[in-house]
Amino acid sequence: EAGVAQSPRYKIIEKRQSVAFWCNPISGHATLYWYQQILGQGPKLLIQFQNNGVVDDSQLPKDRFSAERLKGVDSTLKIQPAKLEDSAVYLCASSRVGQGAPLGNIQYFGAGTRLSVL
Amino acid sequence: SQQGEEDPQALSIQEGENATMNCSYKTSINNLQWYRQNSGRGLVHLILIRSNEREKHSGRLRVTLDTSKKSSSLLITASRAADTASYFCATARAGGTSYGKLTFGQGTILTVHP
């Protein structure tokens, strides 16, 4: 089966500019996650969708970050305006329906988008 | 916030040796998972151990879980240069409303020298 697709792979912007990332999850996966991974750290969950509804966005900086998942498939994550501290890798992951699914909540990750804010 | 704390932060070994990484966590869990991340790539799931399990094997991987100590360890036997990567533990919290949410540790950087 095809994996999680993300684009672009790399993005360089200046502070105060806006940027958008795109994710296409594995076909049939109802749950989609966006993570921020700062160099040398583990991934931090920004937002979790179950189909096209938000399950958890408690760590999403809502004054500048937004995300949507139209039709419960593809998703976009936007930052507007970007700050220097937003430099990180943004990872998208997907999984089958959470607890109770045969494989539990194993997550499948895309390759990520590396964002540099100058 | 990071739930898991891993040690060591970095581990350097020779090919053929065993590598052991440890993870500690704070809250009750449903399951604990280990992921590998090669440089510049996404994370890849390695193994999942449920809270009612104590040990699990998959190929050269052995995972143990001690829920009384809130800790887990990942053992990679007969390591290879291709095992060079960052390894993360991730916990799925018991109960709660964040259905399927995982909280990742800071990771252990493993370097295997040929």
gemmi code that builds the backbone of each chain (N, CA, C; Angstrom):
import gemmi

chains = {
    "A": [
        ("GLU", (0.861, -1.191, 0.000), (0.000, 0.000, 0.000), (0.891, 1.233, 0.000)),
        ("ALA", (0.409, 2.309, -0.623), (1.172, 3.549, -0.673), (1.248, 4.130, 0.730)),
        ("GLY", (2.376, 4.819, 1.009), (2.579, 5.403, 2.324), (1.957, 6.777, 2.431)),
        ("VAL", (2.279, 7.452, 3.521), (1.812, 8.814, 3.745), (2.645, 9.756, 2.888)),
        ("ALA", (1.972, 10.585, 2.108), (2.671, 11.516, 1.222), (2.625, 12.919, 1.815)),
        ("GLN", (3.770, 13.593, 1.787), (3.834, 14.977, 2.246), (4.554, 15.824, 1.222)),
        ("SER", (4.144, 17.070, 1.136), (4.871, 18.023, 0.288), (4.703, 19.425, 0.863)),
        ("PRO", (5.677, 20.326, 0.609), (6.955, 20.008, -0.010), (7.891, 19.296, 0.962)),
        ("ARG", (9.048, 18.853, 0.519), (10.030, 18.233, 1.406), (10.810, 19.285, 2.174)),
        ("TYR", (11.060, 20.406, 1.529), (11.818, 21.489, 2.153), (11.154, 22.827, 1.825)),
        ("LYS", (11.258, 23.742, 2.798), (10.723, 25.093, 2.570), (11.554, 26.073, 3.367)),
        ("ILE", (11.964, 27.133, 2.707), (12.698, 28.197, 3.383), (11.894, 29.486, 3.202)),
        ("ILE", (11.574, 30.134, 4.300), (10.821, 31.383, 4.241), (11.434, 32.381, 5.210)),
        ("GLU", (11.024, 33.625, 5.083), (11.448, 34.646, 6.031), (10.368, 34.790, 7.098)),
        ("LYS", (10.808, 35.254, 8.272), (9.835, 35.429, 9.357), (8.737, 36.386, 8.899)),
        ("ARG", (7.566, 36.142, 9.438), (6.342, 36.876, 9.137), (5.687, 36.460, 7.824)),
        ("GLN", (6.363, 35.602, 7.044), (5.696, 35.076, 5.860), (4.771, 33.920, 6.258)),
        ("SER", (3.974, 33.474, 5.315), (3.089, 32.343, 5.575), (3.566, 31.131, 4.786)),
        ("VAL", (3.160, 29.949, 5.253), (3.582, 28.711, 4.604), (2.493, 27.663, 4.823)),
        ("ALA", (2.381, 26.738, 3.882), (1.395, 25.661, 3.997), (2.033, 24.331, 3.650)),
        ("PHE", (1.627, 23.315, 4.369), (2.113, 21.960, 4.148), (0.914, 21.072, 3.815)),
        ("TRP", (1.165, 20.090, 2.981), (0.092, 19.204, 2.540), (0.407, 17.769, 2.913)),
        ("CYS", (-0.645, 17.014, 3.240), (-0.480, 15.610, 3.620), (-1.606, 14.776, 3.020)),
        ("ASN", (-1.233, 13.643, 2.448), (-2.198, 12.662, 1.966), (-1.959, 11.363, 2.734)),
        ("PRO", (-2.888, 10.966, 3.584), (-2.660, 9.786, 4.430), (-2.834, 8.483, 3.653)),
        ("ILE", (-2.556, 7.394, 4.323), (-2.774, 6.075, 3.727), (-4.280, 5.883, 3.515)),
        ("SER", (-4.626, 5.350, 2.376), (-6.024, 5.164, 2.030), (-6.752, 4.343, 3.093)),
        ("GLY", (-7.901, 4.862, 3.538), (-8.693, 4.143, 4.529), (-8.367, 4.477, 5.967)),
        ("HIS", (-7.297, 5.233, 6.195), (-6.942, 5.612, 7.568), (-7.793, 6.799, 8.003)),
        ("ALA", (-8.551, 6.589, 9.068), (-9.480, 7.619, 9.504), (-8.801, 8.709, 10.325)),
        ("THR", (-7.689, 8.358, 10.976), (-7.062, 9.308, 11.899), (-5.807, 9.902, 11.277)),
        ("LEU", (-5.676, 11.204, 11.383), (-4.532, 11.913, 10.817), (-3.961, 12.826, 11.884)),
        ("TYR", (-2.621, 12.862, 11.952), (-1.906, 13.636, 12.960), (-0.888, 14.552, 12.286)),
        ("TRP", (-0.734, 15.742, 12.847), (0.372, 16.637, 12.493), (1.257, 16.795, 13.729)),
        ("TYR", (2.574, 16.602, 13.502), (3.556, 16.751, 14.570), (4.578, 17.823, 14.177)),
        ("GLN", (5.129, 18.447, 15.189), (6.279, 19.328, 15.017), (7.474, 18.659, 15.696)),
        ("GLN", (8.567, 18.524, 14.957), (9.772, 17.925, 15.538), (10.929, 18.900, 15.416)),
        ("ILE", (11.307, 19.459, 16.540), (12.454, 20.360, 16.597), (13.715, 19.524, 16.673)),
        ("LEU", (14.784, 19.997, 16.078), (16.035, 19.246, 16.001), (16.470, 18.733, 17.372)),
        ("GLY", (16.716, 17.441, 17.461), (17.193, 16.847, 18.701), (16.093, 16.460, 19.680)),
        ("GLN", (14.836, 16.642, 19.263), (13.726, 16.308, 20.150), (12.803, 15.275, 19.500)),
        ("GLY", (11.894, 14.745, 20.307), (10.885, 13.853, 19.761), (9.735, 14.640, 19.152)),
        ("PRO", (8.908, 13.994, 18.344), (7.761, 14.689, 17.742), (6.775, 15.157, 18.812)),
        ("LYS", (6.246, 16.346, 18.599), (5.220, 16.898, 19.480), (3.925, 17.029, 18.690)),
        ("LEU", (2.848, 16.436, 19.207), (1.572, 16.481, 18.503), (1.020, 17.897, 18.457)),
        ("LEU", (0.674, 18.342, 17.257), (0.027, 19.649, 17.099), (-1.484, 19.493, 17.021)),
        ("ILE", (-1.941, 18.562, 16.189), (-3.373, 18.396, 15.989), (-3.653, 16.983, 15.516)),
        ("GLN", (-4.814, 16.462, 15.937), (-5.250, 15.125, 15.561), (-6.668, 15.211, 15.024)),
        ("PHE", (-6.882, 14.625, 13.846), (-8.200, 14.554, 13.222), (-8.713, 13.120, 13.261)),
        ("GLN", (-9.992, 12.969, 13.497), (-10.676, 11.695, 13.324), (-11.676, 11.954, 12.207)),
        ("ASN", (-11.443, 11.354, 11.032), (-12.145, 11.719, 9.806), (-11.920, 13.220, 9.586)),
        ("ASN", (-12.947, 14.045, 9.494), (-12.668, 15.471, 9.279), (-12.930, 16.301, 10.519)),
        ("GLY", (-13.069, 15.655, 11.678), (-13.267, 16.360, 12.927), (-12.000, 16.400, 13.763)),
        ("VAL", (-11.805, 17.511, 14.495), (-10.634, 17.669, 15.349), (-10.858, 16.941, 16.674)),
        ("VAL", (-9.921, 16.051, 17.020), (-9.986, 15.316, 18.277), (-9.160, 16.001, 19.360)),
        ("ASP", (-7.997, 16.513, 18.966), (-7.083, 17.126, 19.934), (-6.272, 18.198, 19.234)),
        ("ASP", (-6.394, 19.429, 19.666), (-5.544, 20.513, 19.155), (-5.007, 21.333, 20.310)),
        ("SER", (-4.842, 20.677, 21.455), (-4.457, 21.382, 22.674), (-3.067, 22.019, 22.599)),
        ("GLN", (-2.184, 21.492, 21.744), (-0.832, 22.049, 21.646), (-0.616, 22.813, 20.340)),
        ("LEU", (-1.692, 23.142, 19.665), (-1.581, 23.923, 18.429), (-1.615, 25.414, 18.775)),
        ("PRO", (-0.573, 26.162, 18.393), (-0.585, 27.622, 18.644), (-1.608, 28.281, 17.718)),
        ("LYS", (-2.811, 28.419, 18.186), (-3.922, 28.776, 17.307), (-3.871, 30.217, 16.812)),
        ("ASP", (-3.012, 31.034, 17.415), (-2.906, 32.408, 16.922), (-2.178, 32.458, 15.586)),
        ("ARG", (-1.425, 31.397, 15.263), (-0.656, 31.432, 14.013), (-0.775, 30.154, 13.194)),
        ("PHE", (-1.145, 29.065, 13.824), (-1.255, 27.781, 13.134), (-2.724, 27.445, 12.895)),
        ("SER", (-2.991, 26.874, 11.733), (-4.330, 26.364, 11.445), (-4.194, 25.099, 10.621)),
        ("ALA", (-5.173, 24.234, 10.724), (-5.151, 22.985, 9.960), (-6.569, 22.613, 9.599)),
        ("GLU", (-6.699, 21.964, 8.456), (-8.003, 21.462, 8.066), (-7.853, 20.136, 7.361)),
        ("ARG", (-8.918, 19.373, 7.398), (-8.941, 18.081, 6.727), (-10.302, 17.954, 6.061)),
        ("LEU", (-10.378, 18.475, 4.855), (-11.626, 18.482, 4.124), (-11.930, 17.080, 3.608)),
        ("LYS", (-13.182, 16.690, 3.680), (-13.658, 15.400, 3.169), (-12.992, 14.214, 3.875)),
        ("GLY", (-12.317, 14.477, 4.990), (-11.747, 13.391, 5.778), (-10.604, 12.663, 5.125)),
        ("VAL", (-9.931, 13.299, 4.142), (-8.808, 12.616, 3.493), (-7.557, 13.478, 3.635)),
        ("ASP", (-7.256, 14.299, 2.594), (-6.070, 15.150, 2.631), (-6.182, 16.196, 3.728)),
        ("SER", (-5.022, 16.683, 4.129), (-4.990, 17.729, 5.158), (-3.938, 18.762, 4.808)),
        ("THR", (-4.170, 20.002, 5.233), (-3.172, 21.055, 5.115), (-2.941, 21.684, 6.479)),
        ("LEU", (-1.704, 22.037, 6.735), (-1.296, 22.750, 7.946), (-0.706, 24.078, 7.499)),
        ("LYS", (-1.176, 25.165, 8.081), (-0.709, 26.491, 7.689), (-0.128, 27.229, 8.887)),
        ("ILE", (0.914, 28.012, 8.601), (1.502, 28.885, 9.611), (1.467, 30.295, 9.042)),
        ("GLN", (0.859, 31.209, 9.795), (0.757, 32.582, 9.331), (0.569, 33.528, 10.506)),
        ("PRO", (1.525, 34.401, 10.836), (2.838, 34.530, 10.227), (3.865, 33.629, 10.925)),
        ("ALA", (4.898, 33.240, 10.216), (5.916, 32.352, 10.784), (6.880, 33.126, 11.675)),
        ("LYS", (7.373, 32.434, 12.691), (8.395, 32.966, 13.579), (9.649, 32.109, 13.455)),
        ("LEU", (10.759, 32.648, 13.925), (12.020, 31.917, 13.858), (11.908, 30.562, 14.554)),
        ("GLU", (11.183, 30.532, 15.702), (11.095, 29.292, 16.485), (10.221, 28.220, 15.834)),
        ("ASP", (9.599, 28.555, 14.692), (8.819, 27.546, 13.964), (9.708, 26.663, 13.090)),
        ("SER", (10.997, 26.976, 13.011), (11.913, 26.135, 12.242), (11.936, 24.735, 12.851)),
        ("ALA", (11.567, 23.758, 12.040), (11.404, 22.394, 12.539), (11.040, 21.502, 11.351)),
        ("VAL", (10.914, 20.212, 11.641), (10.348, 19.275, 10.659), (8.893, 19.051, 11.046)),
        ("TYR", (8.000, 19.176, 10.069), (6.576, 18.944, 10.302), (6.216, 17.589, 9.706)),
        ("LEU", (5.798, 16.711, 10.587), (5.501, 15.328, 10.212), (4.002, 15.101, 10.201)),
        ("CYS", (3.555, 14.387, 9.202), (2.169, 13.953, 9.134), (2.160, 12.436, 9.340)),
        ("ALA", (1.181, 11.954, 10.065), (1.046, 10.515, 10.285), (-0.427, 10.148, 10.183)),
        ("SER", (-0.685, 8.886, 9.901), (-2.065, 8.426, 9.880), (-2.159, 7.059, 10.539)),
        ("SER", (-3.345, 6.717, 10.973), (-3.577, 5.402, 11.570), (-5.024, 5.003, 11.327)),
        ("ARG", (-5.256, 3.707, 11.474), (-6.630, 3.226, 11.403), (-7.381, 3.751, 12.624)),
        ("VAL", (-8.663, 3.562, 12.675), (-9.452, 4.048, 13.795), (-8.789, 3.602, 15.094)),
        ("GLY", (-8.629, 4.509, 16.042), (-7.918, 4.356, 17.305), (-8.060, 3.047, 18.058)),
        ("GLN", (-8.351, 3.113, 19.334), (-8.453, 1.921, 20.183), (-9.481, 0.958, 19.598)),
        ("GLY", (-9.140, -0.296, 19.612), (-10.094, -1.277, 19.114), (-9.790, -1.726, 17.719)),
        ("ALA", (-9.050, -0.921, 16.961), (-8.649, -1.373, 15.631), (-7.675, -2.535, 15.800)),
        ("PRO", (-7.608, -3.444, 14.836), (-6.780, -4.647, 14.986), (-5.335, -4.364, 15.364)),
        ("LEU", (-4.774, -3.281, 14.853), (-3.378, -2.984, 15.143), (-3.254, -1.849, 16.133)),
        ("GLY", (-4.319, -1.604, 16.909), (-4.252, -0.558, 17.904), (-4.048, 0.778, 17.239)),
        ("ASN", (-3.163, 1.574, 17.777), (-2.967, 2.897, 17.235), (-1.557, 3.068, 16.677)),
        ("ILE", (-1.094, 2.077, 15.952), (0.183, 2.222, 15.260), (0.046, 3.349, 14.258)),
        ("GLN", (1.032, 4.220, 14.213), (0.999, 5.364, 13.312), (2.017, 5.189, 12.196)),
        ("TYR", (1.631, 5.639, 11.018), (2.467, 5.557, 9.826), (2.813, 6.987, 9.428)),
        ("PHE", (4.112, 7.248, 9.302), (4.586, 8.613, 9.108), (5.013, 8.878, 7.674)),
        ("GLY", (4.800, 10.130, 7.256), (5.413, 10.606, 6.027), (6.854, 11.018, 6.288)),
        ("ALA", (7.535, 11.420, 5.219), (8.946, 11.798, 5.324), (9.140, 13.164, 5.967)),
        ("GLY", (8.071, 13.963, 6.036), (8.169, 15.260, 6.693), (8.503, 16.411, 5.772)),
        ("THR", (8.227, 17.612, 6.242), (8.627, 18.850, 5.576), (9.566, 19.592, 6.505)),
        ("ARG", (10.769, 19.856, 6.026), (11.735, 20.612, 6.834), (11.560, 22.087, 6.555)),
        ("LEU", (11.156, 22.842, 7.568), (10.919, 24.286, 7.439), (12.046, 25.058, 8.089)),
        ("SER", (12.610, 25.984, 7.343), (13.603, 26.906, 7.886), (13.033, 28.306, 7.795)),
        ("VAL", (12.947, 28.993, 8.926), (12.461, 30.376, 8.973), (13.656, 31.285, 9.249)),
        ("LEU", (13.920, 32.189, 8.309), (15.103, 33.047, 8.415), (14.740, 34.455, 8.884)),
    ],
    "B": [
        ("SER", (3.625, 18.231, 26.195), (4.730, 17.859, 27.083), (5.188, 16.456, 26.730)),
        ("GLN", (6.471, 16.185, 26.921), (7.022, 14.884, 26.629), (6.701, 13.948, 27.793)),
        ("GLN", (6.155, 12.787, 27.501), (5.820, 11.819, 28.532), (7.003, 10.930, 28.815)),
        ("GLY", (7.686, 10.480, 27.760), (8.750, 9.518, 27.943), (10.104, 10.187, 28.071)),
        ("GLU", (10.907, 9.650, 28.961), (12.287, 10.085, 29.086), (13.155, 8.901, 28.707)),
        ("GLU", (14.058, 9.093, 27.778), (14.862, 7.986, 27.311), (16.307, 8.162, 27.703)),
        ("ASP", (16.955, 7.047, 27.945), (18.389, 7.083, 28.170), (19.012, 5.812, 27.632)),
        ("PRO", (20.251, 5.881, 27.152), (21.008, 7.126, 27.100), (20.514, 8.039, 25.979)),
        ("GLN", (20.970, 9.278, 25.953), (20.625, 10.181, 24.853), (21.333, 9.749, 23.584)),
        ("ALA", (22.541, 9.193, 23.751), (23.302, 8.723, 22.602), (24.045, 7.453, 22.984)),
        ("LEU", (24.186, 6.562, 22.016), (24.821, 5.272, 22.244), (25.651, 4.926, 21.014)),
        ("SER", (26.914, 4.593, 21.243), (27.808, 4.260, 20.142), (28.395, 2.876, 20.386)),
        ("ILE", (28.192, 1.958, 19.432), (28.655, 0.588, 19.603), (29.270, 0.072, 18.309)),
        ("GLN", (29.877, -1.117, 18.379), (30.438, -1.767, 17.205), (29.426, -2.763, 16.646)),
        ("GLU", (29.512, -2.986, 15.355), (28.660, -3.994, 14.714), (28.796, -5.319, 15.437)),
        ("GLY", (27.674, -5.997, 15.624), (27.684, -7.287, 16.291), (27.357, -7.195, 17.765)),
        ("GLU", (27.559, -6.029, 18.350), (27.236, -5.852, 19.778), (25.726, -5.648, 19.941)),
        ("ASN", (25.287, -5.769, 21.183), (23.884, -5.506, 21.505), (23.720, -4.060, 21.939)),
        ("ALA", (22.556, -3.499, 21.665), (22.247, -2.120, 22.067), (21.000, -2.138, 22.937)),
        ("THR", (21.071, -1.479, 24.075), (19.918, -1.391, 24.976), (19.564, 0.064, 25.228)),
        ("MET", (18.282, 0.380, 25.018), (17.773, 1.722, 25.263), (16.628, 1.632, 26.253)),
        ("ASN", (16.538, 2.629, 27.118), (15.531, 2.617, 28.162), (14.583, 3.799, 28.041)),
        ("CYS", (13.365, 3.577, 28.507), (12.334, 4.616, 28.431), (11.559, 4.607, 29.732)),
        ("SER", (11.366, 5.769, 30.315), (10.511, 5.875, 31.495), (9.366, 6.820, 31.173)),
        ("TYR", (8.208, 6.587, 31.801), (7.036, 7.412, 31.532), (6.320, 7.703, 32.838)),
        ("LYS", (5.301, 8.553, 32.768), (4.736, 9.082, 34.014), (3.319, 8.619, 34.311)),
        ("THR", (2.493, 8.432, 33.279), (1.087, 8.120, 33.542), (0.769, 6.673, 33.167)),
        ("SER", (-0.378, 6.201, 33.574), (-0.829, 4.854, 33.203), (-1.022, 4.777, 31.694)),
        ("ILE", (-0.644, 3.643, 31.131), (-0.680, 3.527, 29.687), (-1.556, 2.367, 29.229)),
        ("ASN", (-2.005, 2.465, 27.974), (-2.691, 1.367, 27.308), (-1.662, 0.503, 26.598)),
        ("ASN", (-0.716, 1.155, 25.913), (0.369, 0.428, 25.283), (1.571, 1.353, 25.121)),
        ("LEU", (2.711, 0.759, 24.833), (3.942, 1.507, 24.589), (4.530, 1.011, 23.272)),
        ("GLN", (5.010, 1.933, 22.482), (5.541, 1.575, 21.163), (6.954, 2.133, 21.005)),
        ("TRP", (7.709, 1.489, 20.155), (9.034, 1.973, 19.775), (9.038, 2.257, 18.277)),
        ("TYR", (9.655, 3.397, 17.935), (9.790, 3.821, 16.549), (11.255, 4.105, 16.254)),
        ("ARG", (11.611, 3.944, 14.981), (12.953, 4.276, 14.512), (12.841, 5.417, 13.508)),
        ("GLN", (13.832, 6.316, 13.538), (13.867, 7.414, 12.575), (15.269, 7.515, 12.003)),
        ("ASN", (15.396, 7.237, 10.721), (16.661, 7.445, 10.032), (16.794, 8.929, 9.698)),
        ("SER", (18.013, 9.386, 9.565), (18.281, 10.798, 9.349), (17.501, 11.329, 8.154)),
        ("GLY", (16.747, 12.409, 8.380), (16.012, 13.043, 7.297), (14.754, 12.314, 6.853)),
        ("ARG", (14.327, 11.344, 7.633), (13.153, 10.560, 7.237), (12.093, 10.597, 8.323)),
        ("GLY", (10.921, 10.052, 8.005), (9.864, 9.932, 9.002), (10.112, 8.776, 9.943)),
        ("LEU", (9.239, 8.630, 10.926), (9.376, 7.547, 11.888), (8.750, 6.273, 11.345)),
        ("VAL", (9.349, 5.155, 11.731), (8.862, 3.844, 11.328), (8.562, 3.030, 12.577)),
        ("HIS", (7.364, 2.471, 12.623), (6.970, 1.667, 13.777), (7.782, 0.377, 13.838)),
        ("LEU", (8.271, 0.043, 15.041), (9.044, -1.184, 15.236), (8.237, -2.249, 15.970)),
        ("ILE", (7.673, -1.886, 17.106), (7.051, -2.899, 17.954), (6.113, -2.218, 18.941)),
        ("LEU", (5.046, -2.910, 19.293), (4.045, -2.422, 20.253), (3.912, -3.447, 21.363)),
        ("ILE", (3.897, -2.982, 22.604), (3.688, -3.869, 23.751), (2.539, -3.307, 24.574)),
        ("ARG", (1.572, -4.139, 24.900), (0.409, -3.698, 25.631), (0.697, -3.692, 27.138)),
        ("SER", (-0.111, -3.002, 27.871), (0.140, -2.819, 29.304), (0.070, -4.122, 30.086)),
        ("ASN", (-0.620, -5.138, 29.535), (-0.714, -6.425, 30.246), (0.350, -7.422, 29.766)),
        ("GLU", (1.276, -6.959, 28.947), (2.381, -7.799, 28.479), (3.671, -7.379, 29.167)),
        ("ARG", (4.585, -8.312, 29.335), (5.850, -8.017, 30.007), (7.036, -8.046, 29.047)),
        ("GLU", (6.900, -8.831, 27.993), (8.019, -8.963, 27.068), (7.472, -9.301, 25.695)),
        ("LYS", (8.160, -8.791, 24.680), (7.758, -9.076, 23.314), (8.990, -9.129, 22.429)),
        ("HIS", (8.960, -10.013, 21.422), (10.088, -10.162, 20.516), (9.626, -9.936, 19.087)),
        ("SER", (10.524, -9.381, 18.289), (10.287, -9.263, 16.860), (11.648, -9.271, 16.175)),
        ("GLY", (11.998, -10.411, 15.574), (13.307, -10.516, 14.924), (14.432, -10.294, 15.923)),
        ("ARG", (15.279, -9.298, 15.661), (16.384, -8.992, 16.573), (15.993, -8.023, 17.685)),
        ("LEU", (14.723, -7.690, 17.770), (14.252, -6.753, 18.781), (13.601, -7.481, 19.944)),
        ("ARG", (13.907, -6.985, 21.158), (13.245, -7.498, 22.351), (12.835, -6.301, 23.191)),
        ("VAL", (11.566, -6.239, 23.521), (11.051, -5.132, 24.326), (10.527, -5.696, 25.635)),
        ("THR", (10.845, -5.022, 26.724), (10.275, -5.370, 28.023), (9.493, -4.178, 28.555)),
        ("LEU", (8.517, -4.473, 29.379), (7.689, -3.430, 29.985), (7.476, -3.760, 31.453)),
        ("ASP", (7.756, -2.804, 32.313), (7.519, -2.939, 33.743), (6.592, -1.814, 34.161)),
        ("THR", (5.297, -2.103, 34.255), (4.325, -1.052, 34.551), (4.434, -0.567, 35.994)),
        ("SER", (4.967, -1.409, 36.885), (5.124, -0.957, 38.278), (6.205, 0.108, 38.383)),
        ("LYS", (7.212, 0.030, 37.519), (8.280, 1.032, 37.500), (8.061, 2.067, 36.413)),
        ("LYS", (7.015, 1.885, 35.636), (6.733, 2.789, 34.512), (7.973, 2.918, 33.621)),
        ("SER", (8.453, 1.786, 33.171), (9.647, 1.808, 32.339), (9.606, 0.690, 31.308)),
        ("SER", (10.354, 0.894, 30.234), (10.468, -0.077, 29.164), (11.900, -0.059, 28.651)),
        ("SER", (12.307, -1.175, 28.067), (13.613, -1.196, 27.436), (13.495, -1.855, 26.071)),
        ("LEU", (14.333, -1.397, 25.158), (14.432, -1.960, 23.809), (15.837, -2.511, 23.646)),
        ("LEU", (15.930, -3.789, 23.336), (17.209, -4.437, 23.083), (17.290, -4.801, 21.603)),
        ("ILE", (18.357, -4.368, 20.965), (18.638, -4.768, 19.588), (19.847, -5.694, 19.650)),
        ("THR", (19.689, -6.934, 19.252), (20.792, -7.881, 19.310), (21.554, -7.899, 17.987)),
        ("ALA", (22.828, -8.256, 18.082), (23.684, -8.394, 16.896), (23.513, -7.206, 15.958)),
        ("SER", (23.794, -6.022, 16.463), (23.506, -4.801, 15.710), (24.297, -4.735, 14.404)),
        ("ARG", (23.722, -3.974, 13.466), (24.318, -3.779, 12.145), (24.465, -2.282, 11.888)),
        ("ALA", (25.328, -1.927, 10.976), (25.495, -0.507, 10.647), (24.168, 0.111, 10.217)),
        ("ALA", (23.314, -0.675, 9.581), (22.013, -0.169, 9.119), (21.056, 0.145, 10.272)),
        ("ASP", (21.395, -0.290, 11.482), (20.564, 0.049, 12.649), (20.826, 1.468, 13.140)),
        ("THR", (21.831, 2.129, 12.592), (22.141, 3.504, 12.972), (20.929, 4.392, 12.702)),
        ("ALA", (20.399, 5.011, 13.760), (19.166, 5.800, 13.657), (18.859, 6.373, 15.038)),
        ("SER", (17.795, 7.162, 15.101), (17.239, 7.599, 16.392), (16.073, 6.687, 16.730)),
        ("TYR", (15.974, 6.338, 18.009), (14.921, 5.445, 18.468), (14.073, 6.173, 19.510)),
        ("PHE", (12.754, 6.106, 19.316), (11.824, 6.816, 20.190), (10.841, 5.842, 20.818)),
        ("CYS", (10.581, 6.032, 22.108), (9.454, 5.335, 22.704), (8.259, 6.272, 22.671)),
        ("ALA", (7.081, 5.696, 22.592), (5.849, 6.479, 22.541), (4.795, 5.754, 23.355)),
        ("THR", (4.062, 6.500, 24.156), (3.057, 5.890, 25.017), (1.658, 6.330, 24.607)),
        ("ALA", (0.746, 5.365, 24.683), (-0.672, 5.626, 24.487), (-1.312, 5.602, 25.874)),
        ("ARG", (-1.800, 6.738, 26.284), (-2.312, 6.889, 27.641), (-3.577, 6.072, 27.848)),
        ("ALA", (-3.717, 5.480, 29.033), (-4.924, 4.727, 29.353), (-6.088, 5.687, 29.548)),
        ("GLY", (-7.270, 5.295, 29.075), (-8.459, 6.102, 29.241), (-8.347, 7.414, 28.487)),
        ("GLY", (-8.968, 8.450, 28.979), (-8.876, 9.763, 28.358), (-9.713, 9.865, 27.098)),
        ("THR", (-9.654, 11.003, 26.470), (-10.466, 11.250, 25.286), (-9.629, 11.398, 24.022)),
        ("SER", (-8.299, 11.447, 24.166), (-7.440, 11.587, 22.990), (-7.220, 10.213, 22.385)),
        ("TYR", (-8.170, 9.799, 21.651), (-8.300, 8.501, 21.033), (-7.104, 8.195, 20.142)),
        ("GLY", (-6.244, 7.279, 20.590), (-5.121, 6.877, 19.756), (-3.915, 7.789, 19.842)),
        ("LYS", (-3.977, 8.844, 20.661), (-2.869, 9.783, 20.732), (-1.630, 9.123, 21.332)),
        ("LEU", (-0.467, 9.419, 20.752), (0.806, 8.957, 21.277), (1.618, 10.143, 21.770)),
        ("THR", (2.344, 9.944, 22.857), (3.271, 10.954, 23.359), (4.671, 10.379, 23.268)),
        ("PHE", (5.538, 11.092, 22.561), (6.872, 10.594, 22.258), (7.914, 11.102, 23.250)),
        ("GLY", (8.935, 10.263, 23.462), (10.082, 10.670, 24.247), (11.060, 11.459, 23.402)),
        ("GLN", (12.193, 11.822, 24.022), (13.200, 12.650, 23.353), (14.083, 11.846, 22.412)),
        ("GLY", (14.111, 10.538, 22.596), (14.852, 9.683, 21.682), (16.264, 9.353, 22.116)),
        ("THR", (16.758, 8.239, 21.600), (18.146, 7.814, 21.768), (18.770, 7.723, 20.393)),
        ("ILE", (19.915, 8.380, 20.224), (20.640, 8.311, 18.950), (21.604, 7.129, 19.025)),
        ("LEU", (21.376, 6.146, 18.167), (22.240, 4.958, 18.126), (23.159, 5.026, 16.914)),
        ("THR", (24.439, 4.867, 17.152), (25.419, 4.793, 16.071), (26.104, 3.436, 16.149)),
        ("VAL", (26.034, 2.690, 15.054), (26.678, 1.381, 14.981), (27.829, 1.473, 13.988)),
        ("HIS", (29.038, 1.263, 14.487), (30.241, 1.378, 13.654), (30.557, 0.040, 12.995)),
        ("PRO", (30.837, 0.069, 11.681), (31.157, -1.178, 10.969), (32.462, -1.789, 11.467)),
    ],
}
model = gemmi.Model(1)
for chain_id, residues in chains.items():
    chain = gemmi.Chain(chain_id)
    for i, (resn, *xyz) in enumerate(residues, 1):
        res = gemmi.Residue()
        res.name, res.seqid = resn, gemmi.SeqId(i, " ")
        for name, pos in zip(("N", "CA", "C"), xyz):
            atom = gemmi.Atom()
            atom.name, atom.element = name, gemmi.Element(name[0])
            atom.pos, atom.b_iso = gemmi.Position(*pos), 0.0
            res.add_atom(atom)
        chain.add_residue(res)
    model.add_chain(chain)
structure = gemmi.Structure()
structure.add_model(model)
structure.setup_entities()
